[in-house]
């Protein structure tokens, strides 16, 4: 499944999300002036740990894709102190106006939240590797025998 949301005000931004990534495409002079850059930014869903969302109403709405690495800052006018309360200096943040965008942005938020973070197989592989390392330490310490280690390793690997 792919979700695509296009925002025209205050910047021209296209956000596309699929099963693997979120791509933020910034276009036009306003994006360049606010952020000092245009082009695509790709965020793998496995790197996203949270989504901050604020609906547009009287004030602008925002969606921010939070990663474990933090939020890179951008250049342009958005990096100046006090400019739009810093909303434009966050690379993973998209500002939008008009309540008509709320429904699409909420759908995007829900999709990303349902698909973000490490996949089960990745987390399971990490857990298995950690368990094997623990048993290897027990083997090295002489607490268990080589045969016990080999048996446990085969069990953990499903062999």
N, C-alpha and C positions, 0 to 999 in steps of 0.2 A: 504494500500500500504506500502511496506517496501523497503527501499533503503539500499544497502550495498556497501561500498567502502573499498577496502583493499590496504594499502600502505606498501611497503617493504623498501623504502629508504627515509629518513635516519633511521627511526625506523619502526618496524613491528607493524602497527596499523590497526585495523578494526573498521570502524564506521558504525553503523547500526541505521537507523532512521525509526520509524513507526509513526502512528497517535498519539502516546502518549509520546514518549521519543526518546532521542538520547543516544546511548550506545557507549562509546569509550573503546575499548579493546586493551590494550597494551601488547605486547609479546616480549620475547627475551632479550638478554643481553644488546643491545643498549638502549632499552627503560628503562631498569633498571638502567643502568649507567647514562643516561641523566636525569632521573626523580626520581630515588631512589625508584621506585615502578613499579609494573606490575599489571595486572588485569583489571577489568571492572569499569567504571565510568558511572553512569546513570544520565542523566539530563532530567527531565520532560520538555516537550515542553512548558507547561504553565509557567515555570520559565525562559525561554529564552526570552530576550527582544531585542536581536540584533545578527547579524552575521557579523563578519569582515572576508573578504576574499581577498586574494592576489594570483594571478595566479603564477604558477611556470614558470620560464623562465631561464635566466642566473643564477638567484638566486633562492633559495627555495621558494615555495609557502606556504601559511598558511591559515587555517580556524580556527576561534575562536568563540565559542558560548558564548555570553555575557549574564550573568544572573544578576538579580537585586541584588543578594547577593555579586556580584563581582567575581573576578577570584582567586580561591585558588592557592597558590604557591605549588610547589613540591620540593622535595629534589634532591639529586644526583648532577651531574656536572652542570646541567641546572640552579641550584640555585646560582652558582658562578657568581660574577660580570663580565659582559662582555662576558659571554659564549653565543654565538649565539644571542646576543642582547636580551637576556631574553626570547626568543621564547620557550625554553624548560622548563621554570620554571612556566608556566601557565597551570594549570590542564585542562582547557577547550580548549586548543590550540593544533592543530595538524599541524606539519610541513611535507611537502612533496616535493619531487624532481621529475623532469621529466614532460615536458609539456603534456605527454600522460595522466596524472592524472587530468588535468585541467577540461576536459569535465565532468567526474564523480563528481568532487568536486563542480563544478558549479550546476550540477543537485541536489546534496545534499543541497547546499546553498539555492537554490530556493524552494525546498521541505520544508526545515525547516522554511524559512521566511513565506511561505504560511500557515504554521500550528502552528507557535509559539504564545506565549502569552496567556493570559486568554481567555478561550472560552466565547462566547457571553452569554451563560446561567450563567456563573460565574460572569461576569461583570454585567449582568442584576440583578442577585440576590443581589449583593452588592449595586447597585443603589436603589433597592426596599427597602432593609434594611435601607439605609441611609434616604430615604424619610419617612419611618415609624418613624424613630428616630426623625426626624425634627417635624413631627406632634405630636409625644408624648411630645416633649418639649413644643409645643404650648398648648397642653392639660394641662400639669403640670403648665404652666404659667397662665392658665385661659383664654387664648386667644380664644380657641375653646371649645366646649362642648364635653362630652363623646360620644354623638350620632354622632357628626360631625367627631370625631376621628375614631369611629368604622366604619362609612360609608367610609371614605377615606382609611382606612386600608383594608377593603374588596375590594375596587376598585383597590388598588395597588397590592393586592395578586390575583386578578382575580377571586374572590369568588362570 
